[in-house]
């Protein structure tokens, strides 16, 4: 397969992944009304945590990605209502095809950050939280890049 065909295929699958992300996010909130936690920040769905995990695993298998979740102690408000602590998210390793406005996951100072790409070079990306007025100080390279978000599956808070 030529470079052009490979690039076209990657572009196609990136577009499909974005469409899947939008569909899953919308579908996972169907029937959830305006279910949020006490602070009013986190979208949730009617799915149990186990059901959401199973669905995220299915999406990961179909996209070649892997499932991650956000721990309460690492959750912040920088991504507003886009990233929920009541969700599993699927990321794929697509450093070369990640574009400006994509949401990525990367390692920084021993922690994990989920932010939006605001600038892109061949070997590096600059990010910022959607609710932050300034870009992140960290630069994302291949060695601290974890993946690009392709889907998020919300679940209801356990009571």
Short mmCIF file of the C-alpha atoms (twelve columns), coordinates in Angstrom:
data_MODEL
# 
_entry.id   MODEL 
# 
loop_
_atom_site.group_PDB 
_atom_site.id 
_atom_site.type_symbol 
_atom_site.label_atom_id 
_atom_site.label_alt_id 
_atom_site.label_comp_id 
_atom_site.label_asym_id 
_atom_site.label_seq_id 
_atom_site.Cartn_x 
_atom_site.Cartn_y 
_atom_site.Cartn_z 
_atom_site.pdbx_PDB_model_num 
ATOM 1   C CA . UNK A 1   0.000   0.000  0.000  1 
ATOM 2   C CA . UNK A 2   1.368   3.418  -0.939 1 
ATOM 3   C CA . UNK A 3   1.880   6.254  1.499  1 
ATOM 4   C CA . UNK A 4   -1.055  8.159  -0.049 1 
ATOM 5   C CA . UNK A 5   -3.376  5.160  0.394  1 
ATOM 6   C CA . UNK A 6   -2.221  4.660  3.981  1 
ATOM 7   C CA . UNK A 7   -2.719  8.357  4.753  1 
ATOM 8   C CA . UNK A 8   -6.176  8.334  3.102  1 
ATOM 9   C CA . UNK A 9   -7.151  5.222  5.097  1 
ATOM 10  C CA . UNK A 10  -5.975  6.805  8.357  1 
ATOM 11  C CA . UNK A 11  -7.882  9.990  7.543  1 
ATOM 12  C CA . UNK A 12  -11.007 7.939  6.791  1 
ATOM 13  C CA . UNK A 13  -10.732 6.034  10.069 1 
ATOM 14  C CA . UNK A 14  -10.065 9.256  11.983 1 
ATOM 15  C CA . UNK A 15  -13.234 10.747 10.493 1 
ATOM 16  C CA . UNK A 16  -15.183 7.585  11.351 1 
ATOM 17  C CA . UNK A 17  -13.807 7.716  14.902 1 
ATOM 18  C CA . UNK A 18  -14.975 11.324 15.330 1 
ATOM 19  C CA . UNK A 19  -18.432 10.413 14.033 1 
ATOM 20  C CA . UNK A 20  -18.500 7.427  16.418 1 
ATOM 21  C CA . UNK A 21  -17.474 9.676  19.297 1 
ATOM 22  C CA . UNK A 22  -20.301 12.096 18.618 1 
ATOM 23  C CA . UNK A 23  -22.786 9.259  18.213 1 
ATOM 24  C CA . UNK A 24  -21.713 7.491  21.388 1 
ATOM 25  C CA . UNK A 25  -21.693 10.666 23.452 1 
ATOM 26  C CA . UNK A 26  -25.165 11.559 22.230 1 
ATOM 27  C CA . UNK A 27  -26.478 7.995  22.524 1 
ATOM 28  C CA . UNK A 28  -25.050 7.467  25.985 1 
ATOM 29  C CA . UNK A 29  -26.925 10.504 27.244 1 
ATOM 30  C CA . UNK A 30  -30.253 9.495  25.727 1 
ATOM 31  C CA . UNK A 31  -32.651 9.008  28.597 1 
ATOM 32  C CA . UNK A 32  -30.325 10.516 31.157 1 
ATOM 33  C CA . UNK A 33  -32.254 13.763 31.313 1 
ATOM 34  C CA . UNK A 34  -30.131 16.267 33.102 1 
ATOM 35  C CA . UNK A 35  -28.606 13.823 35.540 1 
ATOM 36  C CA . UNK A 36  -25.606 15.461 37.171 1 
ATOM 37  C CA . UNK A 37  -23.791 15.176 40.453 1 
ATOM 38  C CA . UNK A 38  -24.291 17.645 43.295 1 
ATOM 39  C CA . UNK A 39  -21.929 20.199 41.768 1 
ATOM 40  C CA . UNK A 40  -23.863 20.145 38.492 1 
ATOM 41  C CA . UNK A 41  -20.763 19.491 36.388 1 
ATOM 42  C CA . UNK A 42  -20.751 15.869 35.299 1 
ATOM 43  C CA . UNK A 43  -22.938 14.331 32.608 1 
ATOM 44  C CA . UNK A 44  -24.164 10.844 33.424 1 
ATOM 45  C CA . UNK A 45  -26.373 8.263  31.748 1 
ATOM 46  C CA . UNK A 46  -28.778 5.559  32.826 1 
ATOM 47  C CA . UNK A 47  -26.072 2.903  32.283 1 
ATOM 48  C CA . UNK A 48  -24.534 1.210  35.283 1 
ATOM 49  C CA . UNK A 49  -20.774 1.438  35.638 1 
ATOM 50  C CA . UNK A 50  -20.435 -2.226 34.544 1 
ATOM 51  C CA . UNK A 51  -22.633 -1.677 31.466 1 
ATOM 52  C CA . UNK A 52  -20.658 1.426  30.512 1 
ATOM 53  C CA . UNK A 53  -17.380 -0.458 30.888 1 
ATOM 54  C CA . UNK A 54  -18.630 -3.299 28.661 1 
ATOM 55  C CA . UNK A 55  -19.718 -0.800 25.996 1 
ATOM 56  C CA . UNK A 56  -16.385 1.027  26.207 1 
ATOM 57  C CA . UNK A 57  -14.564 -2.318 25.841 1 
ATOM 58  C CA . UNK A 58  -16.605 -3.078 22.693 1 
ATOM 59  C CA . UNK A 59  -15.736 0.336  21.233 1 
ATOM 60  C CA . UNK A 60  -12.061 -0.155 22.090 1 
ATOM 61  C CA . UNK A 61  -12.043 -3.542 20.357 1 
ATOM 62  C CA . UNK A 62  -13.581 -2.021 17.220 1 
ATOM 63  C CA . UNK A 63  -11.275 1.012  17.120 1 
ATOM 64  C CA . UNK A 64  -8.038  -0.627 18.220 1 
ATOM 65  C CA . UNK A 65  -8.024  1.559  21.308 1 
ATOM 66  C CA . UNK A 66  -7.964  0.988  25.030 1 
ATOM 67  C CA . UNK A 67  -10.263 1.987  27.883 1 
ATOM 68  C CA . UNK A 68  -9.312  4.450  30.596 1 
ATOM 69  C CA . UNK A 69  -11.172 6.184  33.410 1 
ATOM 70  C CA . UNK A 70  -10.691 9.276  35.522 1 
ATOM 71  C CA . UNK A 71  -10.060 8.902  39.210 1 
ATOM 72  C CA . UNK A 72  -11.761 11.375 41.511 1 
ATOM 73  C CA . UNK A 73  -8.459  12.651 42.883 1 
ATOM 74  C CA . UNK A 74  -7.215  13.558 39.394 1 
ATOM 75  C CA . UNK A 75  -10.422 15.171 38.194 1 
ATOM 76  C CA . UNK A 76  -10.485 18.912 37.575 1 
ATOM 77  C CA . UNK A 77  -12.713 21.458 35.869 1 
ATOM 78  C CA . UNK A 78  -10.410 22.353 32.979 1 
ATOM 79  C CA . UNK A 79  -12.483 20.373 30.465 1 
ATOM 80  C CA . UNK A 80  -15.877 21.441 31.795 1 
ATOM 81  C CA . UNK A 81  -18.768 19.259 30.788 1 
ATOM 82  C CA . UNK A 82  -16.789 17.479 28.048 1 
ATOM 83  C CA . UNK A 83  -14.984 15.016 30.304 1 
ATOM 84  C CA . UNK A 84  -16.949 13.390 33.104 1 
ATOM 85  C CA . UNK A 85  -15.618 11.565 36.140 1 
ATOM 86  C CA . UNK A 86  -18.627 9.266  35.617 1 
ATOM 87  C CA . UNK A 87  -17.362 7.836  32.354 1 
ATOM 88  C CA . UNK A 88  -14.983 5.507  30.645 1 
ATOM 89  C CA . UNK A 89  -13.146 6.878  27.684 1 
ATOM 90  C CA . UNK A 90  -11.514 5.134  24.761 1 
ATOM 91  C CA . UNK A 91  -8.237  6.386  23.335 1 
ATOM 92  C CA . UNK A 92  -6.296  5.249  20.294 1 
ATOM 93  C CA . UNK A 93  -2.597  5.675  19.648 1 
ATOM 94  C CA . UNK A 94  -2.677  8.022  16.666 1 
ATOM 95  C CA . UNK A 95  0.010   10.615 17.380 1 
ATOM 96  C CA . UNK A 96  0.737   11.217 13.698 1 
ATOM 97  C CA . UNK A 97  -2.884  11.880 12.723 1 
ATOM 98  C CA . UNK A 98  -3.989  13.844 15.779 1 
ATOM 99  C CA . UNK A 99  -5.088  17.332 14.768 1 
ATOM 100 C CA . UNK A 100 -5.803  20.685 16.362 1 
ATOM 101 C CA . UNK A 101 -9.083  20.504 18.360 1 
ATOM 102 C CA . UNK A 102 -8.711  16.764 19.053 1 
ATOM 103 C CA . UNK A 103 -8.761  15.783 22.718 1 
ATOM 104 C CA . UNK A 104 -5.711  13.850 23.845 1 
ATOM 105 C CA . UNK A 105 -4.426  12.115 26.956 1 
ATOM 106 C CA . UNK A 106 -0.826  12.552 28.040 1 
ATOM 107 C CA . UNK A 107 1.489   12.100 31.020 1 
ATOM 108 C CA . UNK A 108 2.782   15.158 32.867 1 
ATOM 109 C CA . UNK A 109 4.670   15.301 36.180 1 
ATOM 110 C CA . UNK A 110 3.542   11.830 37.242 1 
ATOM 111 C CA . UNK A 111 -0.123  12.490 36.449 1 
ATOM 112 C CA . UNK A 112 -2.436  12.090 33.490 1 
ATOM 113 C CA . UNK A 113 -3.898  15.076 31.621 1 
ATOM 114 C CA . UNK A 114 -6.850  15.133 29.216 1 
ATOM 115 C CA . UNK A 115 -6.843  18.366 27.198 1 
ATOM 116 C CA . UNK A 116 -7.561  19.708 23.740 1 
ATOM 117 C CA . UNK A 117 -4.824  20.189 21.131 1 
ATOM 118 C CA . UNK A 118 -4.448  23.883 20.283 1 
ATOM 119 C CA . UNK A 119 -1.284  23.739 18.147 1 
ATOM 120 C CA . UNK A 120 0.466   20.976 16.283 1 
ATOM 121 C CA . UNK A 121 3.929   20.433 14.820 1 
ATOM 122 C CA . UNK A 122 5.446   17.304 13.301 1 
ATOM 123 C CA . UNK A 123 6.785   15.971 16.599 1 
ATOM 124 C CA . UNK A 124 4.981   17.981 19.267 1 
ATOM 125 C CA . UNK A 125 1.582   19.255 20.354 1 
ATOM 126 C CA . UNK A 126 0.493   22.124 22.574 1 
ATOM 127 C CA . UNK A 127 -2.669  21.688 24.626 1 
ATOM 128 C CA . UNK A 128 -5.059  23.578 26.875 1 
ATOM 129 C CA . UNK A 129 -8.072  22.781 28.980 1 
ATOM 130 C CA . UNK A 130 -11.245 24.111 27.374 1 
ATOM 131 C CA . UNK A 131 -11.995 26.193 30.470 1 
ATOM 132 C CA . UNK A 132 -8.421  27.432 30.928 1 
ATOM 133 C CA . UNK A 133 -7.436  30.894 29.745 1 
ATOM 134 C CA . UNK A 134 -3.810  29.887 29.148 1 
ATOM 135 C CA . UNK A 135 -2.246  26.939 27.313 1 
ATOM 136 C CA . UNK A 136 -0.550  24.154 29.263 1 
ATOM 137 C CA . UNK A 137 3.127   24.697 30.043 1 
ATOM 138 C CA . UNK A 138 3.857   21.086 29.071 1 
ATOM 139 C CA . UNK A 139 4.537   20.118 25.484 1 
ATOM 140 C CA . UNK A 140 3.282   16.739 24.312 1 
ATOM 141 C CA . UNK A 141 5.785   14.528 22.512 1 
ATOM 142 C CA . UNK A 142 5.559   10.861 21.516 1 
ATOM 143 C CA . UNK A 143 7.127   9.767  24.789 1 
ATOM 144 C CA . UNK A 144 4.469   11.371 27.029 1 
ATOM 145 C CA . UNK A 145 1.503   10.978 24.643 1 
ATOM 146 C CA . UNK A 146 -0.957  8.256  25.692 1 
ATOM 147 C CA . UNK A 147 -3.683  8.548  23.067 1 
ATOM 148 C CA . UNK A 148 -6.382  10.507 21.291 1 
ATOM 149 C CA . UNK A 149 -9.939  10.365 22.587 1 
ATOM 150 C CA . UNK A 150 -12.331 8.587  20.219 1 
ATOM 151 C CA . UNK A 151 -15.224 7.854  22.556 1 
ATOM 152 C CA . UNK A 152 -16.575 8.437  26.047 1 
ATOM 153 C CA . UNK A 153 -19.284 6.327  27.666 1 
ATOM 154 C CA . UNK A 154 -21.085 7.878  30.626 1 
ATOM 155 C CA . UNK A 155 -22.542 5.925  33.546 1 
ATOM 156 C CA . UNK A 156 -24.723 6.842  36.511 1 
ATOM 157 C CA . UNK A 157 -23.174 7.700  39.834 1 
ATOM 158 C CA . UNK A 158 -23.382 4.862  42.355 1 
ATOM 159 C CA . UNK A 159 -25.401 5.914  45.391 1 
# 
